[in-house]
Amino acid sequence: MKAVILSSGGLDSTTCLAVAVDKLGKENVSTVSIFYGQRHARELSCARAVAEFYDVNHYEFDAAEIMKNSSSALLNSSTKTLEHSSYAEQIKNNPRVETYVPFRNGLMLSMAASFADGLYNGAEVEIYIGVHQDDTAVNAYPDCSENFIKAMREAIEIGTYGKIKIVAPFLGKTKADVVKIGTSLEVPYELTWSCYERGEKPCGKCATCIDRAKAFAANGLIDPALKSFGK
Amino acid sequence: MKAVILSSGGLDSTTCLAVAVDKLGKENVSTVSIFYGQRHARELSCARAVAEFYDVNHYEFDAAEIMKNSSSALLNSSTKTLEHSSYAEQIKNNPRVETYVPFRNGLMLSMAASFADGLYNGAEVEIYIGVHQDDTAVNAYPDCSENFIKAMREAIEIGTYGKIKIVAPFLGKTKADVVKIGTSLEVPYELTWSCYERGEKPCGKCATCIDRAKAFAANGLIDPALKSFGK
């Protein structure tokens, strides 16, 4: 069995990578990162660093052209200032959160499926994606939901003669659970980047920084990335 | 309602375009063509000609990098000679037909969904795809099947806050039915290209040429593209 990990260089996907390497061995695991015009492009260099740490093959693709008309606040082309509030707060005002990127996970999973099916020439491949319960608790990101993953899993399995399967190991788990699993697997969280801002170190105020800090705190830990970046 | 048509410059997708323009008006319709490294890249210039004929906005995207490792005989990088037999014949030897391109329709639908959701900024959009019963009768292309479309439709609808819907108007219809519908809508079939070969005119021998000729014959017609190309 081969595995391709959708890697953003963030906490969740890096923990996915650790889980896959632990299960299948690094020689059977690759990472794929996709540039879609995100403002926090630093995550791509983190994805490279993480792939290097685990000594796995790493591939990058560019989907920015597809997203060029999107008004998402998460895109580098956006002039919006990010809201500094939790998703639960944001969703009260607008069901479509400002950092939603059009069908992002669907596009990434499809790109990974096409790539993996070509790379491994029709062998069985698992595609890992790090979505978890907190992404969907307030349904801020519909393309992280269990129903979404279920439908994409079915589409990809049917569309690839049953060869490519989506694995979402953290579905139903919280981000605190993810940190717990990752800590037991000694994930190098100091290499990972989650913040949506463009600073030298995590802002500590955006929705994803808030969630990340809480997940470490729930495990009695302080996020090592707070010390490793922006020295 | 807006519509984005996945246009290959071929018979099925051009008929889709005609159906959408007839239903919604040309000002609400756009075409999207995706280059994925196909050997018959002529279809892209046909897609442009067809968009010009219908006077709709036309967009092109490049996904060739994603497919670069695929051994599909349909790719320009392939050194294989295409089998000159029907899909029904081909499938007897190998369930994975040589012209299968990894998760192609899944990737294209996802690209169209991301693009359309960005372009129309969260408005309701229908994405048309020209799959039909003959594509799936022998299950040569699993990413044309009814179950596949159903799963992708669900994934895209969930993943875009319910805004983007897949429309596959020819599901359950034969290619002969498509020609019948298109003929009644005066589709300029002389502008369309289906052949998988790289010739100046359709080869008449590849699986898709065979299917196309039969579809016209079933309507008592001769394919006008046989006269319009390669003069």
Boltz contact constraints between the chains, C-beta under 6 A:
constraints:
  - contact:
      token1: [A, 61]
      token2: [B, 65]
      max_distance: 6.0
  - contact:
      token1: [A, 65]
      token2: [B, 61]
      max_distance: 6.0
  - contact:
      token1: [A, 66]
      token2: [B, 111]
      max_distance: 6.0
  - contact:
      token1: [A, 66]
      token2: [B, 114]
      max_distance: 6.0
  - contact:
      token1: [A, 66]
      token2: [B, 115]
      max_distance: 6.0
  - contact:
      token1: [A, 67]
      token2: [B, 118]
      max_distance: 6.0
  - contact:
      token1: [A, 69]
      token2: [B, 118]
      max_distance: 6.0
  - contact:
      token1: [A, 69]
      token2: [B, 119]
      max_distance: 6.0
  - contact:
      token1: [A, 70]
      token2: [B, 118]
      max_distance: 6.0
  - contact:
      token1: [A, 71]
      token2: [B, 121]
      max_distance: 6.0
  - contact:
      token1: [A, 96]
      token2: [B, 122]
      max_distance: 6.0
  - contact:
      token1: [A, 96]
      token2: [B, 161]
      max_distance: 6.0
  - contact:
      token1: [A, 102]
      token2: [B, 114]
      max_distance: 6.0
  - contact:
      token1: [A, 102]
      token2: [B, 117]
      max_distance: 6.0
  - contact:
      token1: [A, 102]
      token2: [B, 118]
      max_distance: 6.0
  - contact:
      token1: [A, 103]
      token2: [B, 113]
      max_distance: 6.0
  - contact:
      token1: [A, 103]
      token2: [B, 114]
      max_distance: 6.0
  - contact:
      token1: [A, 103]
      token2: [B, 117]
      max_distance: 6.0
  - contact:
      token1: [A, 103]
      token2: [B, 159]
      max_distance: 6.0
  - contact:
      token1: [A, 103]
      token2: [B, 160]
      max_distance: 6.0
  - contact:
      token1: [A, 106]
      token2: [B, 110]
      max_distance: 6.0
  - contact:
      token1: [A, 106]
      token2: [B, 155]
      max_distance: 6.0
  - contact:
      token1: [A, 106]
      token2: [B, 159]
      max_distance: 6.0
  - contact:
      token1: [A, 107]
      token2: [B, 110]
      max_distance: 6.0
  - contact:
      token1: [A, 107]
      token2: [B, 114]
      max_distance: 6.0
  - contact:
      token1: [A, 110]
      token2: [B, 106]
      max_distance: 6.0
  - contact:
      token1: [A, 110]
      token2: [B, 107]
      max_distance: 6.0
  - contact:
      token1: [A, 110]
      token2: [B, 110]
      max_distance: 6.0
  - contact:
      token1: [A, 111]
      token2: [B, 66]
      max_distance: 6.0
  - contact:
      token1: [A, 113]
      token2: [B, 103]
      max_distance: 6.0
  - contact:
      token1: [A, 114]
      token2: [B, 66]
      max_distance: 6.0
  - contact:
      token1: [A, 114]
      token2: [B, 102]
      max_distance: 6.0
  - contact:
      token1: [A, 114]
      token2: [B, 103]
      max_distance: 6.0
  - contact:
      token1: [A, 114]
      token2: [B, 107]
      max_distance: 6.0
  - contact:
      token1: [A, 115]
      token2: [B, 66]
      max_distance: 6.0
  - contact:
      token1: [A, 117]
      token2: [B, 102]
      max_distance: 6.0
  - contact:
      token1: [A, 117]
      token2: [B, 103]
      max_distance: 6.0
  - contact:
      token1: [A, 118]
      token2: [B, 67]
      max_distance: 6.0
  - contact:
      token1: [A, 118]
      token2: [B, 69]
      max_distance: 6.0
  - contact:
      token1: [A, 118]
      token2: [B, 70]
      max_distance: 6.0
  - contact:
      token1: [A, 118]
      token2: [B, 102]
      max_distance: 6.0
  - contact:
      token1: [A, 119]
      token2: [B, 69]
      max_distance: 6.0
  - contact:
      token1: [A, 121]
      token2: [B, 71]
      max_distance: 6.0
  - contact:
      token1: [A, 122]
      token2: [B, 96]
      max_distance: 6.0
  - contact:
      token1: [A, 142]
      token2: [B, 158]
      max_distance: 6.0
  - contact:
      token1: [A, 142]
      token2: [B, 159]
      max_distance: 6.0
  - contact:
      token1: [A, 142]
      token2: [B, 161]
      max_distance: 6.0
  - contact:
      token1: [A, 143]
      token2: [B, 159]
      max_distance: 6.0
  - contact:
      token1: [A, 147]
      token2: [B, 158]
      max_distance: 6.0
  - contact:
      token1: [A, 148]
      token2: [B, 158]
      max_distance: 6.0
  - contact:
      token1: [A, 148]
      token2: [B, 159]
      max_distance: 6.0
  - contact:
      token1: [A, 151]
      token2: [B, 151]
      max_distance: 6.0
  - contact:
      token1: [A, 151]
      token2: [B, 154]
      max_distance: 6.0
  - contact:
      token1: [A, 151]
      token2: [B, 155]
      max_distance: 6.0
  - contact:
      token1: [A, 152]
      token2: [B, 155]
      max_distance: 6.0
  - contact:
      token1: [A, 154]
      token2: [B, 151]
      max_distance: 6.0
  - contact:
      token1: [A, 155]
      token2: [B, 106]
      max_distance: 6.0
  - contact:
      token1: [A, 155]
      token2: [B, 151]
      max_distance: 6.0
  - contact:
      token1: [A, 155]
      token2: [B, 152]
      max_distance: 6.0
  - contact:
      token1: [A, 155]
      token2: [B, 155]
      max_distance: 6.0
  - contact:
      token1: [A, 158]
      token2: [B, 142]
      max_distance: 6.0
  - contact:
      token1: [A, 158]
      token2: [B, 147]
      max_distance: 6.0
  - contact:
      token1: [A, 158]
      token2: [B, 148]
      max_distance: 6.0
  - contact:
      token1: [A, 159]
      token2: [B, 103]
      max_distance: 6.0
  - contact:
      token1: [A, 159]
      token2: [B, 106]
      max_distance: 6.0
  - contact:
      token1: [A, 159]
      token2: [B, 142]
      max_distance: 6.0
  - contact:
      token1: [A, 159]
      token2: [B, 143]
      max_distance: 6.0
  - contact:
      token1: [A, 159]
      token2: [B, 148]
      max_distance: 6.0
  - contact:
      token1: [A, 160]
      token2: [B, 103]
      max_distance: 6.0
  - contact:
      token1: [A, 161]
      token2: [B, 96]
      max_distance: 6.0
  - contact:
      token1: [A, 161]
      token2: [B, 142]
      max_distance: 6.0
